[in-house]
Structure formats: C-alpha cells, structure tokens
C-alpha cells in the first residue's frame, strides 16, 4: 500500500483517528521479565483468577498447548486460531462470552475483530512483533470505561524489544523481574 501511495500521490497526508485499540487510561500495562523455563508456570498462575482473560500466543500450536495446560491445571480454557473452522471458532468464542470458560488462548489472526465484554485481563504469552499488534491486543480489555490490565510476559533476552514497542506505542509500563509464586503475579491474577 505504501508503495502505491508513494508512486501515485504527491505530498500525501495521513489522518488517523483513535480507535478501540488506542491507548486507554482505563488500562494498566505491566511487563513481567521472566526466565524462559518459568514462563508457562507464570502464565498458569496469571490466568487462575476469576475474571475473563484472553491470552495471546504467536502460533496455533502454542495456543493449543497453553489451553490444554490450563485445562489440566483445572482452569477452564479454550483456544481460538486460524486452523479452526468457523463453527468451532464461534463455539469457542461463545464459551468465553457465556462464562463457561474463563480463559481464551488466541492467535493474532483469529482474534482480529473479536469483541468480548468484560475482559479484565489480557496476557501476552508471546510479546508482539510491533506496536500495532500490541495496541490491538490491548484493546480487548478496558472497554466502555471499564478497567482492564495487560500483562506482557517477556524472557530476559527480549527485554529491549518490548521496551522499543512500548516506547513507540507511547505506553508507560514498569518492567518487573518475576517468577512463579511472586506476589505481583497473584495480585494481577486476582483482578
């Protein structure tokens, strides 16, 4: 698209309107820096709360694995990804909206355009690659003036990458070293 604009338009201007995925003062952004080996346990502790939670995973396989892990731990969960047919995607989304599951583990592709009321927590199991994906994911919570929390899990080696994404998105978030059993995880899960 940018190539077409450059080729055919002279002195183009861009006008953007803040949409549902823009920064919101009702969203609390947190980043937990963890050891890679502790990541799945930290995720499990984070999603153990009572509220509706959407977890973003980069791949279908990881989304499926996390949903299974959460189910095995007694946390009602399902997955949403592009390899599911439309009826399964609709059914799995309905499981979350109806409250029959508390956790939906989704890939970015499958989560485009979904709307679920009262999502209190968005967990980014895999940090996004750019600030637009970060903003889109964050926009799944803190809707209609309600409060929400976005927690991004980052292995130590990707700390600089998430700092750049947050800076570009103009979001302030403390990066906190964390691990399984830490008080901050319990506090975030209770929301």
DODRENTOR-59779 format. One line per field, with one value per residue (C-alpha): residue number from 1; residue in three letters; x, y, z. Coordinates in pm, 1 decimal, always signed. Each point is the difference from the previous one (the first is absolute). Layout:
N
pos: (NUM, ...)
code: (ALA, ...)
c1: (X, ...)
c2: (Y, ...)
c3: (Z, ...)
END
This chain:
191
pos: (1, 2, 3, 4, 5, 6, 7, 8, 9, 10, 11, 12, 13, 14, 15, 16, 17, 18, 19, 20, 21, 22, 23, 24, 25, 26, 27, 28, 29, 30, 31, 32, 33, 34, 35, 36, 37, 38, 39, 40, 41, 42, 43, 44, 45, 46, 47, 48, 49, 50, 51, 52, 53, 54, 55, 56, 57, 58, 59, 60, 61, 62, 63, 64, 65, 66, 67, 68, 69, 70, 71, 72, 73, 74, 75, 76, 77, 78, 79, 80, 81, 82, 83, 84, 85, 86, 87, 88, 89, 90, 91, 92, 93, 94, 95, 96, 97, 98, 99, 100, 101, 102, 103, 104, 105, 106, 107, 108, 109, 110, 111, 112, 113, 114, 115, 116, 117, 118, 119, 120, 121, 122, 123, 124, 125, 126, 127, 128, 129, 130, 131, 132, 133, 134, 135, 136, 137, 138, 139, 140, 141, 142, 143, 144, 145, 146, 147, 148, 149, 150, 151, 152, 153, 154, 155, 156, 157, 158, 159, 160, 161, 162, 163, 164, 165, 166, 167, 168, 169, 170, 171, 172, 173, 174, 175, 176, 177, 178, 179, 180, 181, 182, 183, 184, 185, 186, 187, 188, 189, 190, 191)
code: (UNK, UNK, UNK, UNK, UNK, UNK, UNK, UNK, UNK, UNK, UNK, UNK, UNK, UNK, UNK, UNK, UNK, UNK, UNK, UNK, UNK, UNK, UNK, UNK, UNK, UNK, UNK, UNK, UNK, UNK, UNK, UNK, UNK, UNK, UNK, UNK, UNK, UNK, UNK, UNK, UNK, UNK, UNK, UNK, UNK, UNK, UNK, UNK, UNK, UNK, UNK, UNK, UNK, UNK, UNK, UNK, UNK, UNK, UNK, UNK, UNK, UNK, UNK, UNK, UNK, UNK, UNK, UNK, UNK, UNK, UNK, UNK, UNK, UNK, UNK, UNK, UNK, UNK, UNK, UNK, UNK, UNK, UNK, UNK, UNK, UNK, UNK, UNK, UNK, UNK, UNK, UNK, UNK, UNK, UNK, UNK, UNK, UNK, UNK, UNK, UNK, UNK, UNK, UNK, UNK, UNK, UNK, UNK, UNK, UNK, UNK, UNK, UNK, UNK, UNK, UNK, UNK, UNK, UNK, UNK, UNK, UNK, UNK, UNK, UNK, UNK, UNK, UNK, UNK, UNK, UNK, UNK, UNK, UNK, UNK, UNK, UNK, UNK, UNK, UNK, UNK, UNK, UNK, UNK, UNK, UNK, UNK, UNK, UNK, UNK, UNK, UNK, UNK, UNK, UNK, UNK, UNK, UNK, UNK, UNK, UNK, UNK, UNK, UNK, UNK, UNK, UNK, UNK, UNK, UNK, UNK, UNK, UNK, UNK, UNK, UNK, UNK, UNK, UNK, UNK, UNK, UNK, UNK, UNK, UNK, UNK, UNK, UNK, UNK, UNK, UNK)
c1: (+0.0, +276.0, +167.7, -319.4, -40.8, +358.8, -31.8, -329.8, -48.6, +195.8, +29.5, -253.3, -120.1, -114.6, -277.6, -49.6, -290.8, +38.1, -186.8, -82.3, +357.6, +157.7, +153.0, -256.2, +34.2, -217.7, +266.2, +285.4, +303.7, +250.2, +304.0, +135.2, +356.7, +42.1, +239.7, -109.0, -26.9, -251.4, -222.0, -273.7, -31.5, -26.9, -270.2, -193.0, +8.7, -109.0, -309.2, -119.7, -213.9, -377.7, -36.5, -10.5, +350.4, +131.8, +350.4, +181.4, +240.4, +203.5, -81.6, -294.1, +203.2, +93.4, -361.4, -121.5, +273.4, -73.8, -376.3, +67.8, +245.5, -254.0, -274.3, +232.8, +55.9, -376.0, -32.1, -290.2, +156.3, -37.6, +191.5, -70.9, +219.3, -10.2, +10.7, -348.0, -301.2, -246.1, -247.7, +273.4, +129.7, -352.2, -58.7, +331.9, -60.9, -350.1, +152.3, +180.2, -282.8, -245.5, +241.6, +33.6, +375.8, +203.1, +295.5, +22.6, +344.3, +10.4, +234.7, +0.8, -157.9, -295.6, -46.9, -39.5, -333.0, -123.2, -198.0, -54.2, -149.9, +162.7, +346.5, +193.1, +341.1, +194.4, +317.1, +255.2, +167.9, +212.6, +90.4, -126.9, +235.4, -113.2, -189.8, -312.8, -45.2, +62.7, -271.5, -246.5, +49.5, -26.3, -327.5, -172.9, -27.4, -81.3, -304.5, -293.8, +177.5, +65.1, +341.9, +223.6, +353.3, +247.9, +290.5, +279.1, +228.2, +351.4, +301.6, +309.0, +146.1, -296.8, -4.2, +138.1, -249.6, -301.3, +148.7, +10.5, -356.6, -128.0, +187.8, -142.4, -351.1, +55.3, -87.0, +167.4, +39.0, +241.2, +205.7, +7.2, +227.1, -230.8, -36.5, -250.6, -155.9, +81.8, -252.8, -43.7, -127.5, -259.5, -108.2, -36.4, -188.0, -253.1, -130.3)
c2: (+0.0, +242.9, -66.3, +91.1, +317.7, +98.1, -76.2, +173.1, +275.0, +318.3, +143.0, -238.1, +58.5, -256.8, +57.3, -255.5, -26.0, -160.8, -327.0, -271.3, -123.3, +329.6, +64.6, +29.2, +147.6, -285.6, -257.2, -85.0, -122.9, -235.3, -188.3, -302.0, -95.2, -372.5, -286.2, -195.5, -320.0, +169.1, +153.1, -265.6, -19.2, +379.1, -5.8, -267.1, +204.7, +316.5, -154.3, -171.0, +301.1, +18.5, +263.2, -49.4, -21.5, -1.5, -140.0, +75.6, -258.8, +34.4, -343.7, -236.2, -277.8, +214.8, +119.7, -361.1, -108.6, +283.5, -65.6, -367.3, +91.5, +232.0, -263.6, -258.7, +246.3, +33.2, +337.3, +6.2, +95.7, -33.1, +112.9, +214.5, -16.0, -7.1, -378.7, -30.1, +5.8, +287.2, -199.4, -105.5, +358.5, +125.4, -275.6, +62.7, +374.9, -64.4, -214.3, +311.8, +248.5, -228.5, -56.5, -375.1, +56.8, +280.2, -9.0, +28.2, -65.5, +163.0, +76.0, +351.5, -110.7, -164.5, +285.6, +275.1, +166.1, -209.3, +177.6, -144.7, +209.1, +18.4, -136.0, +99.9, -136.3, -29.1, -206.9, +5.4, -339.6, +97.8, +366.3, +148.7, +88.7, +361.5, +270.2, -32.6, -362.5, +107.3, +265.5, -237.3, -263.4, +259.6, +121.6, -323.8, +133.2, +332.4, +54.8, +233.9, +176.9, -321.1, -76.4, -267.3, -128.8, -102.8, -217.6, -80.9, -291.7, +57.1, -228.7, +193.9, -12.9, +192.0, +281.8, +263.5, -96.7, +59.5, +328.0, +122.1, -111.2, +175.8, +316.4, +1.0, -60.0, +280.8, -227.8, +16.4, -333.7, -113.7, -303.8, -225.8, -301.6, -281.8, -372.5, -263.2, +71.7, +372.1, +224.9, +220.0, -297.5, -79.2, +366.0, +17.1, -331.0, +114.9, +284.5)
c3: (+0.0, +94.6, -335.0, -188.2, +203.4, -71.4, -369.7, -74.8, +258.7, +37.4, +351.2, +156.7, +354.4, +251.9, +251.1, +275.9, +238.7, +341.7, -14.6, +248.9, -2.7, +100.1, +340.2, +274.9, +344.6, +127.1, -91.8, +234.7, -196.6, +165.2, -127.4, +185.3, -88.3, +63.7, -53.8, -309.2, +204.8, +236.5, -267.2, -13.3, +380.3, +22.2, -269.5, +185.6, +321.2, -184.3, -159.2, +317.6, +100.6, -26.4, -274.2, -375.1, -143.3, -355.7, -48.4, -324.8, -139.7, -318.3, -147.0, -22.1, +160.0, +301.2, +38.5, +3.4, +241.6, +243.8, -9.0, +76.2, +277.2, +162.1, -24.5, +159.2, +286.8, +56.1, -175.6, -246.4, -334.4, -375.4, -308.3, -303.5, -310.1, -376.9, -29.1, +152.7, -229.5, +42.1, +207.7, +246.1, +23.3, +68.8, +258.3, +178.9, +11.1, +135.8, +276.7, +125.4, -50.8, +183.4, +289.4, -51.1, -28.5, +158.4, -238.1, -377.3, -149.2, -342.9, -285.9, -145.8, -327.8, +171.9, +246.9, -262.6, +47.0, +291.2, +266.7, +345.8, +277.9, +341.3, -81.6, +310.8, -98.4, -325.1, +25.4, -276.5, +32.0, -298.6, -31.8, -325.1, -283.5, -30.0, +182.6, -217.1, +106.3, +360.1, -27.0, -166.3, +269.1, +276.8, -144.0, +98.7, +359.3, +164.8, -220.8, +59.0, +286.2, +193.5, +141.2, -145.0, +28.2, -268.5, +112.8, -241.7, +84.2, -128.9, +27.3, +104.3, -351.6, -149.8, +254.9, -239.4, -269.8, +228.2, +125.3, -361.2, -67.3, +312.7, -89.1, -352.8, +137.7, +251.7, +290.4, +336.5, +172.5, +266.0, -88.7, +305.2, +47.0, +103.2, +45.4, +110.4, +339.1, +1.6, +172.3, -308.7, -199.7, +266.2, +7.9, -377.6, -14.4, +259.6, -218.5)
END
